[in-house]
Amino acid sequence: MGIDPTESTRAKPGTDEKVLMLSARYAAGIALWDARDRNDHGPKERDLMGALDESRPQPLPLPDPDQLG
């Protein structure tokens, strides 16, 4: 049982599974990306909006370049 490069994949971008599928498609000489592939590359907007919630950790502020001297 191998990878069928003509099938779509639910593998997230950057995972070993996705890289194997891209390799199989390349070896088969077909397009690397399929319109049916998974395409969520990061957090959803609603998840980003939750970052403003006081109960969630906040990122540290970046230093002011003028004060780095």
JONORMO-V547226 format. One record per backbone hydrogen bond with DSSP energy under -0.5 kcal/mol. NH is the residue of the N-H (numbers start at 1). CO is the residue of the C=O. Records with the same first field share a line. If there is no record, write none. Layout:
NH->CO + CO
//
This chain:
5->3
7->4
15->12
19->15
20->16
21->17
22->18
23->19
24->20
25->21
26->22
27->23
28->24
29->25 + 26
30->25
37->34
38->9
41->39
47->44
48->44
49->45
50->46
51->48
52->49
53->50
56->53
65->63
67->64
68->64 + 65
//
